[in-house]
Amino acid sequence: MQLEYTYTEEPDGWLVGYLNIYPEHKTQGKDVEELELMLADLYEMLKVSEARYAELERQEKARQRTGKININAEVLA
């Protein structure tokens, strides 16, 4: 799998980058090789987090119940 990323070189020489599908999550490396390793780790971490969140959401929906009530129209008048 290939993922596109964007990076900039900071004044101190470090590279700061993000995966284009997750632009709000940045990481850094001292060179392109290290940055790519950090981006791969970041991707794995985000995918695990998404899976955990999806499971929690599924469990929450499984606990939710719906119902209906009858309202006397005279009370509302």
HUGITA-V156666 format. One record per residue. N is the residue number from 1. PHI is phi in whole degrees, -180 to 180 (* if undefined). Layout:
# HUGITA-V156666
n=N phi=PHI
n=N phi=PHI
This chain:
# HUGITA-V156666
n=1 phi=*
n=2 phi=-117
n=3 phi=-123
n=4 phi=-81
n=5 phi=-139
n=6 phi=-127
n=7 phi=-148
n=8 phi=-130
n=9 phi=-98
n=10 phi=-79
n=11 phi=-56
n=12 phi=-83
n=13 phi=96
n=14 phi=-72
n=15 phi=-100
n=16 phi=-115
n=17 phi=-144
n=18 phi=-148
n=19 phi=-76
n=20 phi=-62
n=21 phi=-82
n=22 phi=-134
n=23 phi=-65
n=24 phi=-83
n=25 phi=-115
n=26 phi=-108
n=27 phi=-145
n=28 phi=-143
n=29 phi=-154
n=30 phi=-80
n=31 phi=-151
n=32 phi=-62
n=33 phi=-61
n=34 phi=-66
n=35 phi=-60
n=36 phi=-64
n=37 phi=-64
n=38 phi=-66
n=39 phi=-66
n=40 phi=-64
n=41 phi=-62
n=42 phi=-61
n=43 phi=-60
n=44 phi=-61
n=45 phi=-63
n=46 phi=-68
n=47 phi=-66
n=48 phi=-64
n=49 phi=-62
n=50 phi=-63
n=51 phi=-64
n=52 phi=-64
n=53 phi=-63
n=54 phi=-61
n=55 phi=-67
n=56 phi=-62
n=57 phi=-64
n=58 phi=-62
n=59 phi=-64
n=60 phi=-63
n=61 phi=-64
n=62 phi=-66
n=63 phi=-85
n=64 phi=-73
n=65 phi=-129
n=66 phi=-122
n=67 phi=-156
n=68 phi=-132
n=69 phi=-125
n=70 phi=-97
n=71 phi=-112
n=72 phi=-75
n=73 phi=-61
n=74 phi=-67
n=75 phi=-68
n=76 phi=-79
n=77 phi=-77
